[in-house]
Amino acid sequence: MRARDNPFRSERLDRLAFRYPPGLDRPSLLRRLAELGHRAAIVGPEGSGKTTLSRDLEQALGGDYRIWRVTRHRGERRLARALPRLGSADYVILDGADQLGWAEFRWLRRRARRAGGLLVLSHRPGLLPTLIVTTTSQALLDTLAAELAPGDIGEPSALEQHRGNIREALRARYDRCAEAAG
């Protein structure tokens, strides 16, 4: 199977929509974000949909704000100080907030003080008020896999094997499809 024919290829994974938990949808989450003064955190383990949710919210906020997305990766400890002078028309989304030291996070909060909003993605609570805690489940993994490859029969323990990380479990399905076709 060619990589571009694999139903679990990365560009298809990137297009998956965030699945809101029962009783919650984009408008209600945006209302909660406004109630928190547009200073909040999306909290959850790796591969639980934080980035996907932030992109969904970014689309909704993008009509009213200029979005500044900053991504910190594992091992990066310093925030690139490339953010411009921010005003009320600016909105900062920081993916990987827990990769920053306290001084860098404090610098970012000061820098974003005049911004219209600051949304951070973190594995643990406490940096800002929690907007939502993202979670995973085998049922969610199965739903996403079925959307990508109807009829795909997953492994019942796939999520457990990948320590709850849906992204990694779907990447493993990519490998499994490639091996089966090869």
C-alpha positions in Angstrom: 0.0 0.0 0.0 1.3 3.4 -0.9 1.5 5.9 2.0 -1.0 8.2 0.3 -3.5 5.3 0.2 -3.2 4.5 3.9 -6.5 5.6 5.6 -4.5 6.5 8.8 -2.0 8.8 7.1 -1.1 12.0 9.0 -3.1 14.5 6.9 -6.2 12.5 7.5 -5.5 12.4 11.2 -5.0 16.1 11.2 -8.4 16.6 9.6 -10.3 14.8 12.3 -12.7 17.0 14.2 -12.7 17.3 18.0 -15.4 15.2 19.6 -17.1 17.3 22.3 -18.2 15.4 25.3 -21.9 15.0 25.9 -23.6 18.2 27.0 -20.8 20.4 25.6 -20.4 22.0 22.2 -18.4 24.8 20.7 -20.8 27.7 21.6 -21.0 26.6 25.2 -17.2 26.3 25.4 -16.8 29.7 23.9 -19.2 31.2 26.4 -17.2 29.6 29.2 -14.0 31.0 27.7 -15.6 34.4 27.7 -16.7 34.0 31.4 -13.0 33.2 32.2 -12.0 36.5 30.7 -10.4 34.7 27.7 -7.6 33.5 30.0 -7.9 29.7 30.3 -6.2 26.3 29.9 -7.2 23.2 28.0 -5.8 20.4 30.2 -5.4 16.7 29.3 -2.9 13.9 28.7 -0.9 13.5 25.5 -3.0 12.4 22.5 -6.3 13.4 24.1 -7.4 16.1 21.6 -6.1 19.3 23.2 -4.5 20.6 19.9 -7.4 19.5 17.9 -9.8 21.4 20.2 -7.6 24.5 20.2 -7.7 24.5 16.4 -11.5 24.3 16.4 -11.6 27.2 18.9 -9.0 29.1 16.8 -11.4 28.9 13.8 -14.2 30.3 15.9 -12.1 33.1 17.4 -10.2 33.9 14.1 -13.0 36.2 12.9 -12.7 38.4 15.9 -9.0 38.2 16.7 -5.6 37.9 15.1 -4.3 34.5 16.4 -0.7 33.9 17.5 -0.1 30.2 17.8 3.0 29.3 19.7 4.0 25.6 20.0 6.6 24.3 22.5 7.9 20.8 22.0 9.2 18.3 24.5 12.7 19.4 25.6 12.3 23.1 24.6 12.4 25.2 27.7 12.6 28.7 26.3 9.8 30.6 24.7 10.9 32.3 21.5 10.3 36.0 22.3 9.1 36.7 18.8 5.6 37.8 19.8 4.9 41.3 18.8 3.5 44.0 21.1 0.0 42.5 21.7 -3.3 44.4 21.8 -6.9 43.6 22.3 -7.2 42.3 18.7 -4.6 39.6 19.4 -5.2 36.2 20.8 -2.3 33.9 21.9 -2.7 30.1 21.9 0.2 28.3 23.5 0.5 24.6 22.9 2.8 22.9 25.3 2.6 25.4 28.1 3.9 22.9 30.7 7.2 22.9 28.7 7.9 26.4 30.0 9.6 27.3 33.2 7.7 29.5 35.6 9.8 32.6 34.6 9.0 32.1 30.9 5.3 31.5 31.6 5.2 34.7 33.7 6.9 36.6 30.9 4.2 35.3 28.5 1.4 36.3 30.8 2.8 39.8 31.1 3.3 40.0 27.4 -0.3 38.8 26.8 -1.8 41.1 29.4 -3.2 43.5 26.8 -4.1 40.7 24.4 -7.7 39.8 23.8 -7.0 36.3 25.1 -4.5 33.7 26.2 -5.4 30.0 25.8 -2.8 27.5 27.0 -2.6 23.7 26.4 -1.1 21.7 29.3 -0.9 18.2 30.7 -1.6 19.5 34.2 -3.9 22.1 35.7 -2.9 25.2 37.5 -1.3 27.6 35.0 -4.6 29.3 34.2 -8.2 28.5 35.1 -9.2 25.2 33.4 -11.6 25.6 30.5 -11.9 21.9 29.8 -10.2 18.6 30.6 -9.8 16.4 27.6 -10.0 12.6 28.0 -9.8 9.5 25.9 -11.6 6.2 25.7 -11.5 3.1 23.6 -15.0 4.0 22.3 -13.6 7.4 21.1 -10.6 5.7 19.4 -13.0 3.2 17.7 -15.2 6.0 16.5 -12.3 7.9 15.0 -10.8 4.8 13.4 -14.1 3.9 11.8 -14.4 7.4 10.4 -10.9 7.0 8.8 -11.3 3.4 7.7 -14.9 2.1 7.7 -14.9 -1.5 8.7 -11.5 -1.4 10.3 -11.5 -3.8 13.2 -9.3 -2.4 15.9 -7.6 -4.1 18.8 -9.6 -3.9 22.0 -6.5 -3.1 24.0 -5.0 -0.5 21.5 -5.6 2.5 23.7 -4.2 0.7 26.8 -1.1 -0.3 24.8 -0.5 3.3 24.0 -1.1 4.6 27.5 -4.3 6.4 26.6 -2.8 8.3 23.7 -5.2 8.2 20.8 -2.8 9.9 18.4 -0.2 7.1 19.0 -2.9 4.4 18.7 -4.0 5.8 15.3 -0.4 6.0 14.2 0.1 2.3 15.1 -2.9 1.5 12.9 -1.1 3.3 10.1 1.8 0.9 10.6 -0.5 -2.1 10.8 -2.3 -1.2 7.5 1.1 -0.6 5.8 2.4 -4.0 7.0 -0.8 -5.8 6.0 -0.6 -4.4 2.4 3.1 -4.8 2.1 
